[in-house]
Amino acid sequence: GSLSFRFSEILGFDPKDHVFSVAEALRSAAGLPVAFIHGEGDDDSHAPELARHQGAPSRIITIPKAGHHFSGHERELRAALLEGLGWIEAGGTAPGP
């Protein structure tokens, strides 16, 4: 995972300062529901694999035809964020699609 490069560049961070292990972050959140949002056209994303191996309740929301940055799919991304947050707020137990 990575924080927004532009933001970190403005603050003067080196690349090593804004990179973290998503798998390690997920392990530290064991037991908490996790919602993943994935662009269907993002061949570099590890979200589907991470969701399959997540020990806690997890859900993946896939946005059709979207790439890594969801360009041109901002409306769908916002809807997916609200859906994922609603699922988390419900305790990660509401049925998924």
DSSP file with accessible surface (Angstrom, degrees, kcal/mol):
  #  RESIDUE AA STRUCTURE BP1 BP2  ACC     N-H-->O    O-->H-N    N-H-->O    O-->H-N    TCO  KAPPA ALPHA  PHI   PSI    X-CA   Y-CA   Z-CA
    1    1 A G              0   0   48      0, 0.0    19,-1.6     0, 0.0     2,-0.3   0.000 360.0 360.0 360.0 163.6    0.0    0.0    0.0
    2    2 A S  B     -A   19   0A  68     17,-0.2    17,-0.2    19,-0.0     2,-0.1  -0.994 360.0-123.7-151.8 144.0    1.0    3.6   -0.4
    3    3 A L        -     0   0   95     15,-1.4    15,-0.1    -2,-0.3     2,-0.1  -0.400  63.9 -64.5 -76.2 166.7   -0.2    7.0    0.7
    4    4 A S     >  -     0   0   77      1,-0.2     4,-2.3    -2,-0.1     5,-0.2  -0.304  46.1-144.8 -57.1 124.1   -0.9    9.5   -2.0
    5    5 A F  H  > S+     0   0  109      1,-0.2     4,-2.9     2,-0.2     5,-0.2   0.920  96.3  53.3 -61.3 -43.1    2.4   10.2   -3.7
    6    6 A R  H  > S+     0   0  188      1,-0.2     4,-2.4     2,-0.2    -1,-0.2   0.924 109.9  48.1 -60.2 -43.1    1.6   13.8   -4.3
    7    7 A F  H  > S+     0   0  119      1,-0.2     4,-1.8     2,-0.2    -1,-0.2   0.947 114.7  44.6 -62.3 -47.2    0.8   14.5   -0.7
    8    8 A S  H  X>S+     0   0    0     -4,-2.3     5,-2.6     1,-0.2     4,-0.5   0.863 111.5  54.0 -68.5 -33.0    4.0   12.7    0.5
    9    9 A E  H ><5S+     0   0  116     -4,-2.9     3,-1.1    -5,-0.2    -1,-0.2   0.927 106.7  51.7 -65.6 -42.0    6.1   14.5   -2.1
   10   10 A I  H 3<5S+     0   0  135     -4,-2.4    -2,-0.2     1,-0.3    -1,-0.2   0.894 110.9  48.4 -60.7 -37.7    4.8   17.9   -0.9
   11   11 A L  H 3<5S-     0   0   96     -4,-1.8    -1,-0.3    -5,-0.2    -2,-0.2   0.541 117.2-115.3 -82.3  -6.4    5.8   16.9    2.6
   12   12 A G  T <<5 +     0   0   59     -3,-1.1    -3,-0.2    -4,-0.5     2,-0.2   0.701  56.8 159.2  84.1  20.4    9.2   15.8    1.5
   13   13 A F      < -     0   0   94     -5,-2.6    -1,-0.2    -6,-0.1    -2,-0.0  -0.500  39.8-125.4 -74.5 145.7    8.9   12.1    2.4
   14   14 A D    >>  -     0   0   91     -2,-0.2     3,-2.0     1,-0.1     4,-0.6  -0.561  32.3-105.2 -78.6 156.1   11.2    9.6    0.7
   15   15 A P  G >4 S+     0   0   85      0, 0.0     3,-1.4     0, 0.0     4,-0.3   0.865 121.0  59.7 -53.4 -36.2    9.4    6.7   -1.0
   16   16 A K  G >4 S+     0   0  151      1,-0.3     3,-0.5     2,-0.2    -3,-0.0   0.770  97.9  61.6 -65.0 -21.1   10.4    4.4    1.8
   17   17 A D  G <4 S+     0   0   83     -3,-2.0    -1,-0.3     1,-0.2    -4,-0.0   0.666 107.4  41.1 -78.6 -17.7    8.5    6.6    4.2
   18   18 A H  G << S+     0   0   15     -3,-1.4   -15,-1.4    -4,-0.6     2,-0.4   0.263  93.7  93.1-117.3  16.2    5.1    6.1    2.6
   19   19 A V  B <   +A    2   0A  90     -3,-0.5     2,-0.3    -4,-0.3   -17,-0.2  -0.881  47.4 167.8-109.7 137.9    5.2    2.5    1.7
   20   20 A F        -     0   0   99    -19,-1.6     2,-0.7    -2,-0.4     3,-0.1  -0.957  40.7 -99.6-143.7 162.2    3.7   -0.1    4.1
   21   21 A S     >  -     0   0   57     -2,-0.3     4,-2.3     1,-0.2     5,-0.2  -0.757  23.6-164.5 -86.5 115.2    2.7   -3.8    4.1
   22   22 A V  H  > S+     0   0   47     -2,-0.7     4,-2.7     2,-0.2     5,-0.2   0.917  91.5  54.7 -64.9 -41.1   -1.0   -4.1    3.6
   23   23 A A  H  > S+     0   0   38      1,-0.2     4,-2.1     2,-0.2    -1,-0.2   0.911 109.5  47.5 -59.4 -41.4   -0.8   -7.8    4.7
   24   24 A E  H  > S+     0   0  125      2,-0.2     4,-2.0     1,-0.2    -1,-0.2   0.916 110.7  51.2 -66.9 -40.8    0.9   -6.7    8.0
   25   25 A A  H  X S+     0   0   44     -4,-2.3     4,-0.7     1,-0.2    -2,-0.2   0.907 109.8  50.7 -62.2 -39.6   -1.7   -3.9    8.5
   26   26 A L  H >< S+     0   0   21     -4,-2.7     3,-0.8     1,-0.2    -1,-0.2   0.894 107.4  53.1 -66.3 -38.5   -4.5   -6.5    8.0
   27   27 A R  H >< S+     0   0  165     -4,-2.1     3,-1.5     1,-0.2    -1,-0.2   0.900 106.1  53.4 -62.5 -37.9   -2.9   -8.8   10.6
   28   28 A S  H 3< S+     0   0  104     -4,-2.0    -1,-0.2     1,-0.3    -2,-0.2   0.691 107.6  52.5 -71.2 -15.5   -2.8   -6.0   13.1
   29   29 A A  T X< S+     0   0   26     -3,-0.8     3,-2.3    -4,-0.7    -1,-0.3   0.088  79.9 158.1-104.0  22.8   -6.6   -5.5   12.5
   30   30 A A  T <   +     0   0   77     -3,-1.5    -3,-0.1     1,-0.3    24,-0.0  -0.152  64.9  21.7 -51.6 134.0   -7.4   -9.1   13.1
   31   31 A G  T 3  S+     0   0   61      1,-0.3    -1,-0.3    26,-0.0    -4,-0.1   0.258  98.4 109.3  92.3 -12.8  -11.1   -9.6   14.1
   32   32 A L  S <  S-     0   0  105     -3,-2.3    -1,-0.3    -6,-0.2    24,-0.1  -0.768  77.1-107.4 -95.9 142.4  -12.2   -6.3   12.6
   33   33 A P        -     0   0   30      0, 0.0     2,-0.4     0, 0.0    25,-0.2  -0.429  35.9-160.7 -66.8 141.0  -14.4   -6.3    9.4
   34   34 A V  E     -b   58   0B  23     23,-2.2    25,-1.9    58,-0.1     2,-0.5  -0.992   7.5-160.0-128.7 127.3  -12.5   -5.1    6.3
   35   35 A A  E     -b   59   0B  29     -2,-0.4     2,-0.4    23,-0.2    25,-0.2  -0.926   8.9-161.1-106.8 128.6  -14.0   -3.9    3.1
   36   36 A F  E     -b   60   0B  21     23,-3.2    25,-3.0    -2,-0.5     2,-0.5  -0.893   3.4-157.1-106.7 139.2  -11.8   -3.9    0.0
   37   37 A I  E     -b   61   0B  40     -2,-0.4     2,-0.4    23,-0.2    25,-0.2  -0.980  17.7-176.0-117.7 127.4  -12.6   -1.8   -3.1
   38   38 A H  E     -b   62   0B  21     23,-2.8    25,-3.1    -2,-0.5     2,-0.5  -0.967  25.5-134.8-130.2 134.3  -11.2   -3.1   -6.3
   39   39 A G  E >   -b   63   0B   0     -2,-0.4     3,-2.3    23,-0.2     6,-0.2  -0.798  18.9-140.1 -85.4 124.3  -11.1   -1.8   -9.9
   40   40 A E  T 3  S+     0   0  109     23,-2.6    27,-0.1    -2,-0.5    -1,-0.1   0.827 102.3  50.1 -54.3 -33.8  -11.9   -4.7  -12.3
   41   41 A G  T 3  S+     0   0   45     25,-2.4     2,-1.1    22,-0.4    -1,-0.3   0.345  82.1 107.5 -89.4   8.1   -9.3   -3.4  -14.7
   42   42 A D    X   +     0   0   15     -3,-2.3     3,-0.8    24,-0.4    25,-0.1  -0.726  39.8 175.4 -91.4  96.5   -6.5   -3.1  -12.1
   43   43 A D  T 3  S+     0   0  150     -2,-1.1    -1,-0.2     1,-0.2    -3,-0.0   0.615  77.1  56.1 -76.1 -12.7   -4.2   -6.0  -12.9
   44   44 A D  T 3  S+     0   0  134     -3,-0.1    -1,-0.2     2,-0.0     2,-0.2   0.515  81.5 111.3 -95.2  -7.2   -1.7   -4.9  -10.2
   45   45 A S    <   -     0   0   32     -3,-0.8     4,-0.2    -6,-0.2    -7,-0.0  -0.448  47.2-167.5 -72.2 140.8   -4.2   -4.9   -7.3
   46   46 A H     >  +     0   0  125     -2,-0.2     4,-2.9     1,-0.1     5,-0.2   0.288  60.4 107.4-103.5   6.5   -3.8   -7.6   -4.6
   47   47 A A  H  > S+     0   0   11      1,-0.2     4,-2.9     2,-0.2     5,-0.2   0.900  75.5  50.7 -56.1 -46.8   -7.2   -6.8   -3.2
   48   48 A P  H  > S+     0   0   37      0, 0.0     4,-2.0     0, 0.0    -1,-0.2   0.940 115.0  43.6 -60.1 -41.9   -9.0  -10.0   -4.4
   49   49 A E  H  > S+     0   0  101      2,-0.2     4,-1.6     1,-0.2    -2,-0.2   0.921 114.2  49.7 -67.8 -43.2   -6.2  -12.2   -2.9
   50   50 A L  H  X S+     0   0   39     -4,-2.9     4,-0.7     1,-0.2    -1,-0.2   0.912 110.5  50.9 -62.1 -41.1   -6.1  -10.2    0.3
   51   51 A A  H >< S+     0   0   10     -4,-2.9     3,-0.7    -5,-0.2    -1,-0.2   0.896 108.4  52.1 -63.8 -39.9   -9.8  -10.5    0.7
   52   52 A R  H 3< S+     0   0  176     -4,-2.0    -1,-0.2    -5,-0.2    -2,-0.2   0.833 116.7  39.1 -65.1 -31.6   -9.8  -14.2    0.2
   53   53 A H  H 3< S+     0   0  138     -4,-1.6     2,-0.3    -5,-0.1    -1,-0.2   0.375  84.0 121.3-102.4   3.6   -7.1  -14.7    2.8
   54   54 A Q    <<  -     0   0   26     -4,-0.7     4,-0.1    -3,-0.7   -20,-0.0  -0.533  50.7-154.9 -71.3 127.6   -8.4  -12.2    5.4
   55   55 A G  S    S+     0   0   82     -2,-0.3    -1,-0.2     2,-0.1     3,-0.1   0.849  74.6  66.0 -72.2 -35.1   -9.1  -13.9    8.7
   56   56 A A  S    S-     0   0    9      1,-0.2   -24,-0.1   -24,-0.1   -22,-0.1  -0.307 112.2 -69.1 -78.6 168.9  -11.7  -11.3    9.8
   57   57 A P        +     0   0   61      0, 0.0   -23,-2.2     0, 0.0     2,-0.3  -0.384  67.6 179.1 -55.6 131.3  -15.0  -10.8    8.1
   58   58 A S  E     -b   34   0B  41    -25,-0.2     2,-0.3    -4,-0.1   -23,-0.2  -0.965  20.0-169.5-138.5 159.4  -14.2   -9.3    4.8
   59   59 A R  E     -b   35   0B  34    -25,-1.9   -23,-3.2    -2,-0.3     2,-0.5  -0.994  10.0-151.2-146.7 138.1  -16.0   -8.1    1.7
   60   60 A I  E     -b   36   0B  55     -2,-0.3     2,-0.5   -25,-0.2   -23,-0.2  -0.959   4.9-163.6-115.1 131.9  -14.7   -7.0   -1.7
   61   61 A I  E     -b   37   0B  14    -25,-3.0   -23,-2.8    -2,-0.5     2,-0.5  -0.975  11.6-157.8-113.3 118.6  -16.6   -4.5   -3.8
   62   62 A T  E     -b   38   0B  68     -2,-0.5   -23,-0.2   -25,-0.2   -25,-0.0  -0.855   6.2-150.7-103.2 131.2  -15.5   -4.6   -7.5
   63   63 A I  E >   -b   39   0B   5    -25,-3.1   -23,-2.6    -2,-0.5     3,-1.6  -0.889  27.9-121.0-100.8 112.6  -16.0   -1.6   -9.7
   64   64 A P  T 3  S-     0   0   82      0, 0.0     3,-0.1     0, 0.0   -25,-0.0  -0.234  87.1  -1.8 -56.4 136.6  -16.5   -2.7  -13.3
   65   65 A K  T 3  S+     0   0  172      1,-0.2     2,-0.2   -26,-0.0   -26,-0.1   0.424  97.0 135.4  67.1   0.7  -14.0   -1.4  -15.9
   66   66 A A    <   -     0   0    0     -3,-1.6   -25,-2.4   -28,-0.2   -24,-0.4  -0.561  41.8-148.2 -82.1 145.9  -12.2    0.8  -13.2
   67   67 A G    >   -     0   0   28      4,-0.3     3,-1.0    -2,-0.2   -25,-0.3  -0.168  42.6 -70.5 -94.8-163.7   -8.4    0.9  -13.1
   68   68 A H  T 3  S+     0   0  107      1,-0.3   -26,-0.1   -27,-0.2   -29,-0.1   0.852 134.2  35.2 -62.0 -38.8   -6.1    1.4  -10.1
   69   69 A H  T 3  S-     0   0  150      2,-0.1    -1,-0.3   -30,-0.0     3,-0.1   0.363 103.4-126.3-100.2   5.2   -7.0    5.1   -9.5
   70   70 A F    X   -     0   0   28     -3,-1.0     3,-2.5     1,-0.2     7,-0.2   0.715  40.8-179.0  60.3  23.1  -10.6    4.7  -10.5
   71   71 A S  T 3  S+     0   0   88      1,-0.3    -4,-0.3     2,-0.2    -1,-0.2  -0.324  70.2  13.3 -57.7 130.8  -10.3    7.5  -13.0
   72   72 A G  T 3  S+     0   0   59     -3,-0.1    -1,-0.3    -6,-0.1     3,-0.1   0.412 118.0  76.6  81.4  -1.5  -13.6    8.2  -14.7
   73   73 A H    <>  +     0   0   36     -3,-2.5     4,-2.4    -4,-0.1     5,-0.2  -0.070  50.2 124.6-127.9  30.4  -15.3    6.0  -12.1
   74   74 A E  H  > S+     0   0   91      1,-0.2     4,-2.7     2,-0.2     5,-0.2   0.878  73.7  53.3 -62.9 -37.8  -15.4    8.5   -9.2
   75   75 A R  H  > S+     0   0  192      1,-0.2     4,-2.2     2,-0.2    -1,-0.2   0.938 111.4  45.8 -63.1 -44.7  -19.1    8.3   -8.7
   76   76 A E  H  > S+     0   0   85      2,-0.2     4,-2.6     1,-0.2    -2,-0.2   0.877 111.2  53.9 -65.7 -36.0  -19.0    4.5   -8.5
   77   77 A L  H  X S+     0   0   42     -4,-2.4     4,-2.7     2,-0.2    -2,-0.2   0.938 108.2  48.7 -63.8 -45.4  -16.0    4.7   -6.1
   78   78 A R  H  X S+     0   0  141     -4,-2.7     4,-2.4     1,-0.2    -2,-0.2   0.921 112.3  49.0 -60.6 -42.5  -18.0    7.1   -3.8
   79   79 A A  H  X S+     0   0   58     -4,-2.2     4,-2.5     1,-0.2    -1,-0.2   0.913 111.4  49.6 -63.7 -40.3  -20.9    4.7   -3.8
   80   80 A A  H  X S+     0   0    3     -4,-2.6     4,-3.0     2,-0.2    -2,-0.2   0.890 109.1  52.3 -66.0 -38.9  -18.6    1.7   -3.1
   81   81 A L  H  X S+     0   0   85     -4,-2.7     4,-2.8     2,-0.2     5,-0.2   0.936 111.6  45.9 -61.2 -46.3  -17.0    3.6   -0.2
   82   82 A L  H  X S+     0   0  129     -4,-2.4     4,-2.5     2,-0.2    -2,-0.2   0.913 113.9  49.2 -63.4 -41.2  -20.5    4.3    1.3
   83   83 A E  H  X S+     0   0   77     -4,-2.5     4,-2.2     2,-0.2    -2,-0.2   0.936 113.5  46.0 -62.6 -46.8  -21.5    0.7    0.8
   84   84 A G  H  X S+     0   0    3     -4,-3.0     4,-2.5     2,-0.2    -2,-0.2   0.919 113.4  48.3 -64.1 -42.7  -18.3   -0.6    2.4
   85   85 A L  H  X S+     0   0  108     -4,-2.8     4,-3.1    -5,-0.2    -1,-0.2   0.892 110.7  51.9 -66.1 -37.7  -18.5    1.8    5.3
   86   86 A G  H  X S+     0   0   34     -4,-2.5     4,-1.8    -5,-0.2    -1,-0.2   0.906 109.9  49.3 -62.5 -41.0  -22.2    0.8    5.8
   87   87 A W  H  <>S+     0   0   15     -4,-2.2     5,-2.7     2,-0.2     6,-0.4   0.924 113.1  46.3 -64.3 -43.2  -21.2   -2.8    5.9
   88   88 A I  H ><5S+     0   0   63     -4,-2.5     3,-2.2     1,-0.2    -2,-0.2   0.932 110.4  53.3 -63.9 -45.0  -18.5   -2.2    8.4
   89   89 A E  H 3<5S+     0   0  175     -4,-3.1    -1,-0.2     1,-0.3    -2,-0.2   0.857 103.5  57.6 -59.7 -31.7  -20.8   -0.1   10.5
   90   90 A A  T 3<5S-     0   0   53     -4,-1.8     3,-0.3    -5,-0.2    -1,-0.3   0.399 129.3 -99.1 -79.8   5.9  -23.3   -3.0   10.6
   91   91 A G  T < 5 -     0   0   40     -3,-2.2    -3,-0.2     1,-0.2    -2,-0.2   0.583  58.1 -78.5  89.7   9.8  -20.5   -5.1   12.1
   92   92 A G  S   <S+     0   0    8     -5,-2.7    -1,-0.2    -6,-0.2    -4,-0.2   0.768 112.5 103.2  71.0  24.7  -19.4   -6.7    8.9
   93   93 A T        +     0   0  117     -6,-0.4    -2,-0.1    -3,-0.3     3,-0.1   0.559  41.6 109.1-116.6 -11.7  -22.4   -9.1    9.0
   94   94 A A  S    S-     0   0   39     -7,-0.4    -4,-0.0     1,-0.1    -3,-0.0  -0.393  82.1 -96.9 -65.2 141.5  -24.8   -7.7    6.5
   95   95 A P        -     0   0  122      0, 0.0    -1,-0.1     0, 0.0    -2,-0.1  -0.323  39.4-141.0 -61.8 142.3  -25.0   -9.9    3.4
   96   96 A G              0   0   44      1,-0.2   -35,-0.1    -3,-0.1   -37,-0.0  -0.478 360.0 360.0 -95.5 172.2  -22.9   -8.9    0.5
   97   97 A P              0   0  139      0, 0.0    -1,-0.2     0, 0.0     0, 0.0  -0.230 360.0 360.0 -69.9 360.0  -23.7   -9.0   -3.2
